[in-house]
Amino acid sequence: MAPPEITYEEIEDRLSFHPADTDLKRDAHETARRLTIAYAKAMSDFVPGCREKSLFLTAVQEGLMWANAALAINGGPREHIVADDLETIRRDFGAYYGDAMEPAQG
């Protein structure tokens, strides 16, 4: 069975700019960044400096890009997520995996 065709409309939508035009969308993007940074820092603390670590960090960067694309193209976080949920996600992640509350410093 052949994969479904992608329409010109879908191509246009995928490749167009999708601004974060609400506080919830902006906060969702910031949450994705903070969680990804905390994860990458935690892994970096114990993974030795090597080619594989560099590839890992590249893959994490790519993962963040895809997460932000998913948020932008599809209008923000999942329907049931509200601003307080994003704060809870960051707090809980920080409690279990490290500080995801503060943005990265220089």
N, CA, C and O atoms as a MOPAC input file, in Angstrom:
PM7 MOZYME 1SCF
protein

 N      0.84900 1    -1.18300 1     0.00000 1
 C      0.00000 1     0.00000 1     0.00000 1
 C      0.89200 1     1.24300 1     0.00000 1
 O      1.81100 1     1.35000 1     0.81300 1
 N      0.63200 1     2.14800 1    -0.87700 1
 C      1.41100 1     3.38200 1    -0.98700 1
 C      1.04500 1     4.33900 1     0.14800 1
 O     -0.10100 1     4.37900 1     0.59500 1
 N      2.03200 1     5.10400 1     0.60600 1
 C      1.72200 1     6.08800 1     1.65000 1
 C      0.79400 1     7.16600 1     1.09400 1
 O      0.79700 1     7.42300 1    -0.11000 1
 N      0.01000 1     7.79000 1     1.95100 1
 C     -0.89800 1     8.83100 1     1.46000 1
 C     -0.10900 1    10.01600 1     0.90000 1
 O      0.97000 1    10.35500 1     1.38700 1
 N     -0.65900 1    10.61400 1    -0.10100 1
 C     -0.03400 1    11.78600 1    -0.70800 1
 C     -0.13200 1    12.98400 1     0.24200 1
 O     -1.11500 1    13.15000 1     0.96400 1
 N      0.89100 1    13.79200 1     0.21900 1
 C      0.86200 1    15.04100 1     0.97000 1
 C      0.37300 1    16.12200 1     0.02200 1
 O      0.91000 1    16.29300 1    -1.07200 1
 N     -0.64600 1    16.84700 1     0.44800 1
 C     -1.21900 1    17.88600 1    -0.41200 1
 C     -0.34300 1    19.12900 1    -0.40900 1
 O      0.49800 1    19.31200 1     0.47100 1
 N     -0.55400 1    19.97600 1    -1.40400 1
 C      0.16300 1    21.25000 1    -1.44800 1
 C     -0.16700 1    22.07900 1    -0.20300 1
 O      0.69100 1    22.78500 1     0.32700 1
 N     -1.40300 1    21.98600 1     0.24900 1
 C     -1.80900 1    22.72000 1     1.45000 1
 C     -1.01300 1    22.24900 1     2.67000 1
 O     -0.57100 1    23.06400 1     3.47900 1
 N     -0.83200 1    20.93200 1     2.79600 1
 C     -0.05000 1    20.39800 1     3.91200 1
 C      1.41800 1    20.82600 1     3.81900 1
 O      2.03800 1    21.15600 1     4.83000 1
 N      1.96900 1    20.82000 1     2.60600 1
 C      3.34500 1    21.27600 1     2.41900 1
 C      3.47500 1    22.72700 1     2.83200 1
 O      4.40200 1    23.09900 1     3.55200 1
 N      2.54000 1    23.54300 1     2.37100 1
 C      2.55900 1    24.97100 1     2.72100 1
 C      2.49600 1    25.15100 1     4.23200 1
 O      3.24200 1    25.94900 1     4.80200 1
 N      1.60400 1    24.40800 1     4.87700 1
 C      1.43800 1    24.52600 1     6.32500 1
 C      2.69500 1    24.08200 1     7.06600 1
 O      3.11300 1    24.74000 1     8.01900 1
 N      3.29800 1    22.98600 1     6.64400 1
 C      4.49700 1    22.47000 1     7.30700 1
 C      5.67900 1    23.41100 1     7.17900 1
 O      6.51800 1    23.48200 1     8.07700 1
 N      5.75300 1    24.13400 1     6.07200 1
 C      6.92500 1    24.96600 1     5.80400 1
 C      6.69100 1    26.45100 1     6.06900 1
 O      7.56900 1    27.27000 1     5.79900 1
 N      5.53700 1    26.80100 1     6.58500 1
 C      5.23500 1    28.20000 1     6.89100 1
 C      5.62800 1    28.54000 1     8.32700 1
 O      5.80700 1    27.66000 1     9.16900 1
 N      5.75500 1    29.82000 1     8.57700 1
 C      6.05600 1    30.29800 1     9.93000 1
 C      4.78100 1    30.25100 1    10.76600 1
 O      3.72100 1    30.69600 1    10.32500 1
 N      4.89300 1    29.71100 1    11.96600 1
 C      3.76300 1    29.59700 1    12.88800 1
 C      4.14000 1    30.30000 1    14.18800 1
 O      4.71300 1    29.67300 1    15.07900 1
 N      3.82700 1    31.59300 1    14.31500 1
 C      4.24400 1    32.31800 1    15.51400 1
 C      3.51400 1    31.82100 1    16.76300 1
 O      2.37000 1    31.36900 1    16.70600 1
 N      4.20900 1    31.92000 1    17.87500 1
 C      3.58300 1    31.61900 1    19.16400 1
 C      2.79200 1    32.86200 1    19.56300 1
 O      3.31700 1    33.77200 1    20.20400 1
 N      1.53300 1    32.88100 1    19.17400 1
 C      0.72800 1    34.10000 1    19.31300 1
 C     -0.12400 1    34.14400 1    20.58000 1
 O     -0.96000 1    35.03500 1    20.73300 1
 N      0.08100 1    33.20000 1    21.47900 1
 C     -0.60600 1    33.24800 1    22.77500 1
 C      0.41600 1    32.97200 1    23.86500 1
 O      1.47500 1    32.39600 1    23.61200 1
 N      0.08600 1    33.38800 1    25.07800 1
 C      0.97500 1    33.12200 1    26.20800 1
 C      1.16300 1    31.62100 1    26.41100 1
 O      2.26500 1    31.17600 1    26.73100 1
 N      0.10500 1    30.84100 1    26.22900 1
 C      0.20600 1    29.39800 1    26.40700 1
 C      1.19100 1    28.78400 1    25.41300 1
 O      2.00400 1    27.93900 1    25.78700 1
 N      1.12200 1    29.20000 1    24.16100 1
 C      2.04700 1    28.67400 1    23.15000 1
 C      3.48900 1    29.07400 1    23.46700 1
 O      4.40400 1    28.25600 1    23.36800 1
 N      3.68400 1    30.34300 1    23.84900 1
 C      5.03600 1    30.79100 1    24.20100 1
 C      5.56300 1    29.99800 1    25.39100 1
 O      6.72500 1    29.59200 1    25.40200 1
 N      4.71300 1    29.77400 1    26.39400 1
 C      5.12000 1    29.02600 1    27.57300 1
 C      5.40400 1    27.56800 1    27.22900 1
 O      6.30600 1    26.96400 1    27.80900 1
 N      4.65400 1    27.00100 1    26.30300 1
 C      4.90300 1    25.61800 1    25.88500 1
 C      6.27300 1    25.49100 1    25.22100 1
 O      7.00600 1    24.53900 1    25.48600 1
 N      6.61700 1    26.44800 1    24.35800 1
 C      7.94000 1    26.43300 1    23.72900 1
 C      9.04100 1    26.59100 1    24.77900 1
 O     10.05300 1    25.89100 1    24.72800 1
 N      8.84900 1    27.49100 1    25.71600 1
 C      9.83700 1    27.70700 1    26.77700 1
 C      9.96800 1    26.46200 1    27.64700 1
 O     11.07400 1    26.10300 1    28.05300 1
 N      8.84900 1    25.80100 1    27.93500 1
 C      8.89500 1    24.56600 1    28.71800 1
 C      9.69300 1    23.50000 1    27.97900 1
 O     10.52400 1    22.82200 1    28.58200 1
 N      9.45100 1    23.34500 1    26.68400 1
 C     10.20400 1    22.37000 1    25.88800 1
 C     11.69300 1    22.67600 1    25.93900 1
 O     12.50800 1    21.76400 1    26.08200 1
 N     12.06000 1    23.95700 1    25.82400 1
 C     13.47200 1    24.34000 1    25.88100 1
 C     14.07200 1    24.01900 1    27.25000 1
 O     15.14500 1    23.42200 1    27.33600 1
 N     13.38100 1    24.41400 1    28.31200 1
 C     13.91800 1    24.19600 1    29.66400 1
 C     14.09700 1    22.71700 1    29.97600 1
 O     15.11700 1    22.31700 1    30.53700 1
 N     13.11200 1    21.90600 1    29.61600 1
 C     13.20800 1    20.47100 1    29.87700 1
 C     14.35000 1    19.84900 1    29.08500 1
 O     15.08400 1    19.00700 1    29.60200 1
 N     14.49900 1    20.26500 1    27.82700 1
 C     15.55800 1    19.72500 1    26.97800 1
 C     16.92300 1    20.14000 1    27.49600 1
 O     17.84600 1    19.32700 1    27.52200 1
 N     17.06400 1    21.37900 1    27.90400 1
 C     18.34100 1    21.86100 1    28.44300 1
 C     18.69700 1    21.10700 1    29.71500 1
 O     19.83900 1    20.68100 1    29.88300 1
 N     17.73200 1    20.93900 1    30.61000 1
 C     17.99600 1    20.21200 1    31.85400 1
 C     18.42500 1    18.77800 1    31.55600 1
 O     19.36700 1    18.27300 1    32.16600 1
 N     17.74900 1    18.12800 1    30.63300 1
 C     18.08300 1    16.75300 1    30.24400 1
 C     19.49400 1    16.69600 1    29.66800 1
 O     20.29000 1    15.84000 1    30.05300 1
 N     19.80400 1    17.60300 1    28.75000 1
 C     21.11800 1    17.60000 1    28.11500 1
 C     22.21800 1    17.87400 1    29.14100 1
 O     23.27500 1    17.24600 1    29.08600 1
 N     21.98900 1    18.79400 1    30.06900 1
 C     22.98200 1    19.08100 1    31.10800 1
 C     23.19800 1    17.86400 1    32.00300 1
 O     24.33500 1    17.52700 1    32.33400 1
 N     22.10200 1    17.20300 1    32.39700 1
 C     22.21900 1    16.03400 1    33.26300 1
 C     23.02600 1    14.93500 1    32.57200 1
 O     23.90900 1    14.33800 1    33.18700 1
 N     22.73500 1    14.67200 1    31.32500 1
 C     23.46800 1    13.64900 1    30.58300 1
 C     24.92300 1    14.06300 1    30.37900 1
 O     25.82100 1    13.22700 1    30.46600 1
 N     25.15900 1    15.32700 1    30.11100 1
 C     26.50000 1    15.82100 1    29.85900 1
 C     27.39400 1    15.68600 1    31.08100 1
 O     28.61100 1    15.54900 1    30.95600 1
 N     26.78400 1    15.72600 1    32.27400 1
 C     27.56200 1    15.62200 1    33.51100 1
 C     28.22600 1    14.26700 1    33.68800 1
 O     29.23100 1    14.17200 1    34.39100 1
 N     27.69700 1    13.21300 1    33.07200 1
 C     28.32300 1    11.91400 1    33.28200 1
 C     28.74000 1    11.18400 1    32.01300 1
 O     29.40000 1    10.14800 1    32.09600 1
 N     28.37700 1    11.69000 1    30.85100 1
 C     28.81600 1    11.07900 1    29.59300 1
 C     30.18200 1    11.66000 1    29.24400 1
 O     30.35300 1    12.87800 1    29.27600 1
 N     31.16200 1    10.81100 1    28.90900 1
 C     32.49900 1    11.33200 1    28.59700 1
 C     32.50500 1    12.16100 1    27.31800 1
 O     31.69000 1    11.94900 1    26.42000 1
 N     33.42600 1    13.09700 1    27.25000 1
 C     33.58700 1    13.90100 1    26.04600 1
 C     34.12100 1    13.03500 1    24.90900 1
 O     35.23100 1    12.51200 1    24.99300 1
 N     33.34300 1    12.88600 1    23.85900 1
 C     33.72500 1    12.02700 1    22.74100 1
 C     32.81100 1    12.33700 1    21.55900 1
 O     31.88300 1    13.14000 1    21.66500 1
 N     33.08500 1    11.69900 1    20.45500 1
 C     32.26900 1    11.87700 1    19.25500 1
 C     30.81600 1    11.53200 1    19.53200 1
 O     29.91500 1    12.24800 1    19.09600 1
 N     30.57800 1    10.43500 1    20.25700 1
 C     29.21200 1     9.99800 1    20.54200 1
 C     28.46700 1    11.01800 1    21.38000 1
 O     27.26300 1    11.20400 1    21.20200 1
 N     29.16600 1    11.68700 1    22.29700 1
 C     28.51500 1    12.73300 1    23.09700 1
 C     28.10000 1    13.89000 1    22.19500 1
 O     27.01500 1    14.45200 1    22.34700 1
 N     28.96500 1    14.23500 1    21.26300 1
 C     28.63100 1    15.29200 1    20.32000 1
 C     27.40200 1    14.92500 1    19.49700 1
 O     26.52000 1    15.75500 1    19.27600 1
 N     27.35400 1    13.66800 1    19.04300 1
 C     26.18900 1    13.20400 1    18.28500 1
 C     24.93700 1    13.19200 1    19.15500 1
 O     23.85000 1    13.52700 1    18.68600 1
 N     25.08800 1    12.80700 1    20.41800 1
 C     23.96100 1    12.83300 1    21.36100 1
 C     23.40300 1    14.25200 1    21.47200 1
 O     22.19400 1    14.45700 1    21.36700 1
 N     24.28800 1    15.23000 1    21.68500 1
 C     23.82700 1    16.61200 1    21.83800 1
 C     23.18200 1    17.12200 1    20.55000 1
 O     22.21900 1    17.88700 1    20.60500 1
 N     23.69600 1    16.71400 1    19.40400 1
 C     23.06900 1    17.08400 1    18.13300 1
 C     21.67000 1    16.49100 1    18.03900 1
 O     20.73600 1    17.16300 1    17.60000 1
 N     21.52300 1    15.22600 1    18.45200 1
 C     20.20600 1    14.57100 1    18.41600 1
 C     19.23100 1    15.24300 1    19.38400 1
 O     18.04700 1    15.38000 1    19.07400 1
 N     19.71500 1    15.65700 1    20.54100 1
 C     18.85600 1    16.36400 1    21.50000 1
 C     18.40200 1    17.69300 1    20.90400 1
 O     17.23500 1    18.06800 1    21.02600 1
 N     19.31900 1    18.39700 1    20.26400 1
 C     18.97700 1    19.66000 1    19.60400 1
 C     17.92900 1    19.42500 1    18.51800 1
 O     16.98100 1    20.20000 1    18.38400 1
 N     18.10100 1    18.37200 1    17.75700 1
 C     17.13300 1    18.03500 1    16.72100 1
 C     15.77800 1    17.67800 1    17.34600 1
 O     14.73000 1    18.06900 1    16.83100 1
 N     15.80700 1    16.94300 1    18.44700 1
 C     14.56600 1    16.59500 1    19.14100 1
 C     13.80600 1    17.82200 1    19.59300 1
 O     12.58200 1    17.87800 1    19.47200 1
 N     14.53100 1    18.81800 1    20.12100 1
 C     13.88800 1    20.07000 1    20.53300 1
 C     13.28900 1    20.78100 1    19.32300 1
 O     12.19600 1    21.34300 1    19.39800 1
 N     14.01300 1    20.74900 1    18.21000 1
 C     13.48600 1    21.37800 1    16.99800 1
 C     12.15900 1    20.73800 1    16.59500 1
 O     11.20800 1    21.43900 1    16.25000 1
 N     12.09800 1    19.40000 1    16.64000 1
 C     10.86400 1    18.70700 1    16.25700 1
 C      9.75700 1    18.96600 1    17.27800 1
 O      8.59400 1    19.10800 1    16.89800 1
 N     10.09400 1    19.03000 1    18.55300 1
 C      9.07700 1    19.33400 1    19.57000 1
 C      8.50500 1    20.72600 1    19.33500 1
 O      7.29100 1    20.91700 1    19.39600 1
 N      9.38000 1    21.70500 1    19.06500 1
 C      8.90100 1    23.05600 1    18.80100 1
 C      8.09000 1    23.11400 1    17.51300 1
 O      7.10700 1    23.85000 1    17.43200 1
 N      8.49500 1    22.34500 1    16.50800 1
 C      7.71200 1    22.29500 1    15.26100 1
 C      6.32900 1    21.71700 1    15.53900 1
 O      5.33200 1    22.22600 1    15.02900 1
 N      6.26100 1    20.66100 1    16.34100 1
 C      4.95800 1    20.06500 1    16.68000 1
 C      4.06900 1    21.07900 1    17.38800 1
 O      2.87600 1    21.17600 1    17.09800 1
 N      4.64900 1    21.83100 1    18.31300 1
 C      3.86500 1    22.85200 1    19.02300 1
 C      3.41100 1    23.95200 1    18.06100 1
 O      2.25800 1    24.38000 1    18.10100 1
 N      4.31600 1    24.40200 1    17.20200 1
 C      3.99600 1    25.51800 1    16.30000 1
 C      2.98200 1    25.11800 1    15.23400 1
 O      1.98900 1    25.81500 1    15.02400 1
 N      3.22400 1    24.01800 1    14.57300 1
 C      2.37900 1    23.62600 1    13.44700 1
 C      0.98800 1    23.20500 1    13.91200 1
 O     -0.00200 1    23.43000 1    13.21700 1
 N      0.92300 1    22.59700 1    15.08600 1
 C     -0.35200 1    22.05500 1    15.56200 1
 C     -1.05500 1    22.94800 1    16.58300 1
 O     -1.99000 1    22.50900 1    17.25200 1
 N     -0.61200 1    24.19000 1    16.70400 1
 C     -1.34900 1    25.17400 1    17.49100 1
 C     -1.08000 1    25.20300 1    18.97500 1
 O     -1.84800 1    25.81200 1    19.71900 1
 N     -0.01800 1    24.56900 1    19.43300 1
 C      0.31600 1    24.61100 1    20.84500 1
 C      0.28500 1    23.23300 1    21.46900 1
 O      0.26100 1    22.22400 1    20.76400 1
 N      0.28700 1    23.18800 1    22.79700 1
 C      0.30300 1    21.88500 1    23.47300 1
 C     -1.01400 1    21.14300 1    23.30500 1
 O     -1.96600 1    21.67100 1    22.72900 1
 N     -1.06200 1    19.93000 1    23.80700 1
 C     -2.29200 1    19.13200 1    23.72400 1
 C     -3.47500 1    19.91200 1    24.26700 1
 O     -3.31200 1    20.79600 1    25.10800 1
 N     -4.66600 1    19.58200 1    23.78600 1
 C     -5.88000 1    20.34100 1    24.12700 1
 C     -6.10400 1    20.50400 1    25.61900 1
 O     -6.52600 1    21.57000 1    26.06900 1
 N     -5.82700 1    19.46200 1    26.39300 1
 C     -6.14600 1    19.50700 1    27.82100 1
 C     -5.09600 1    20.23600 1    28.65400 1
 O     -5.29100 1    20.41300 1    29.85600 1
 N     -3.99100 1    20.66200 1    28.04900 1
 C     -2.91500 1    21.33100 1    28.77900 1
 C     -3.23500 1    22.81500 1    28.91800 1
 O     -3.58300 1    23.48500 1    27.94600 1
 N     -3.10900 1    23.31500 1    30.14800 1
 C     -3.27300 1    24.75100 1    30.42200 1
 C     -1.98200 1    25.26000 1    31.04300 1
 O     -1.09100 1    24.47200 1    31.35900 1
 N     -1.87600 1    26.57700 1    31.21900 1
 C     -0.63800 1    27.19100 1    31.70500 1
 C     -0.17500 1    26.58300 1    33.03200 1
 O      1.01800 1    26.33500 1    33.20900 1
 N     -1.08200 1    26.34300 1    33.94800 1
 C     -0.69000 1    25.76600 1    35.23800 1
 C     -0.08800 1    24.38000 1    35.06000 1
 O      0.79600 1    23.98700 1    35.82100 1
 N     -0.55400 1    23.63400 1    34.06400 1
 C     -0.00300 1    22.30800 1    33.79700 1
 C      1.46400 1    22.40000 1    33.38100 1
 O      2.27700 1    21.56700 1    33.78200 1
 N      1.80400 1    23.40600 1    32.58200 1
 C      3.18200 1    23.55900 1    32.13500 1
 C      4.09400 1    23.85700 1    33.31300 1
 O      5.20400 1    23.33000 1    33.38500 1
 N      3.64300 1    24.69200 1    34.23400 1
 C      4.42300 1    24.97500 1    35.43600 1
 C      4.61300 1    23.69500 1    36.26200 1
 O      5.70200 1    23.43900 1    36.77500 1
 N      3.56000 1    22.90600 1    36.38300 1
 C      3.63600 1    21.64200 1    37.11800 1
 C      4.60400 1    20.68200 1    36.44500 1
 O      5.38500 1    20.01400 1    37.12300 1
 N      4.56200 1    20.60500 1    35.11600 1
 C      5.47100 1    19.73300 1    34.37500 1
 C      6.91500 1    20.13800 1    34.65500 1
 O      7.75600 1    19.28100 1    34.92800 1
 N      7.20900 1    21.43600 1    34.58800 1
 C      8.58100 1    21.90400 1    34.85400 1
 C      8.99000 1    21.60100 1    36.29000 1
 O     10.10900 1    21.15300 1    36.53600 1
 N      8.08300 1    21.84600 1    37.24400 1
 C      8.39700 1    21.60700 1    38.65400 1
 C      8.64700 1    20.11900 1    38.90700 1
 O      9.62800 1    19.75400 1    39.55500 1
 N      7.76400 1    19.26800 1    38.40000 1
 C      7.90800 1    17.82900 1    38.62000 1
 C      9.16700 1    17.30100 1    37.94000 1
 O      9.87800 1    16.47200 1    38.50900 1
 N      9.44400 1    17.76900 1    36.74500 1
 C     10.66100 1    17.35000 1    36.05600 1
 C     11.87000 1    17.75200 1    36.87800 1
 O     12.79700 1    16.96100 1    37.04800 1
 N     11.86700 1    18.98800 1    37.39400 1
 C     12.97200 1    19.47400 1    38.21300 1
 C     13.14300 1    18.64700 1    39.47100 1
 O     14.27100 1    18.37700 1    39.88300 1
 N     12.03900 1    18.23800 1    40.09200 1
 C     12.10900 1    17.44900 1    41.32000 1
 C     12.72900 1    16.07900 1    41.06100 1
 O     13.46600 1    15.55600 1    41.89600 1
 N     12.43000 1    15.50800 1    39.90900 1
 C     12.91200 1    14.16600 1    39.60700 1
 C     14.22900 1    14.14300 1    38.84500 1
 O     15.04800 1    13.24500 1    39.04500 1
 N     14.43800 1    15.12300 1    37.97200 1
 C     15.55800 1    15.03000 1    37.03900 1
 C     16.53400 1    16.19400 1    37.06700 1
 O     17.53900 1    16.15300 1    36.35700 1
 N     16.28300 1    17.21100 1    37.84300 1
 C     17.17900 1    18.35300 1    37.87200 1
 C     16.43000 1    19.63800 1    37.62500 1
 O     15.23200 1    19.62800 1    37.34000 1
 N     17.12800 1    20.72900 1    37.73300 1
 C     16.48700 1    22.02700 1    37.68400 1
 C     16.04200 1    22.40100 1    36.28200 1
 O     16.86200 1    22.74700 1    35.43200 1
 N     14.74300 1    22.33000 1    36.04700 1
 C     14.18500 1    22.74500 1    34.76100 1
 C     13.40700 1    24.04600 1    34.92700 1
 O     12.74100 1    24.49800 1    33.99600 1
 N     13.49100 1    24.64000 1    36.09900 1
 C     12.72500 1    25.85600 1    36.35900 1
 C     13.42300 1    27.10500 1    35.84700 1
 O     12.77200 1    28.03900 1    35.38000 1
 N     14.76200 1    27.12200 1    35.93400 1
 C     15.49600 1    28.31700 1    35.54800 1
 C     16.03700 1    28.17900 1    34.13300 1
 O     16.54000 1    27.11900 1    33.76000 1
 N     15.93700 1    29.25300 1    33.33600 1
 C     16.51000 1    29.18200 1    31.99200 1
 C     18.02300 1    29.01000 1    32.06900 1
 O     18.63900 1    29.35100 1    33.07900 1
 N     18.60800 1    28.49400 1    31.02900 1
 C     20.05400 1    28.26100 1    30.98100 1
 C     20.80400 1    29.59200 1    31.10600 1
 O     20.36100 1    30.61700 1    30.58800 1
 N     21.91300 1    29.56000 1    31.78400 1
 C     22.76200 1    30.74100 1    31.93000 1
 C     23.90200 1    30.65200 1    30.93100 1
 O     24.57800 1    29.63000 1    30.81400 1
 N     24.09800 1    31.77900 1    30.19700 1
 C     25.16900 1    31.95000 1    29.23400 1
 C     25.90900 1    30.76100 1    28.91900 1
 O     26.83700 1    30.80800 1    28.11200 1

